[in-house]
Amino acid sequence: MQFCKENAVEIFIEDSFETCQELEQNGIKTYFMTTKMNENIDSGKIERVMNWDEVYEKIQKFRKENLK
């Protein structure tokens, strides 16, 4: 977490739900990458992504919304 704050990380892609929760709680936009190990976890408010194409689309949307 400290690394993210020190390096102004705005977006994180992660497959660990616990890590996603911690990042979100600290103001970092997080995308929960679906894997066989976590596909049954309810991600709640954290957005899931299924593949890298979807990650790209989400990041483009995030950038567009936050550059205004």
Secondary structure, 3 states (H helix, E strand, C coil): CHHHHHCCCCEEEECCHHHHHHHHHCCCEEEEECCCCCCCCCCCCCEEECCHHHHHHHHHHHHHHHCC
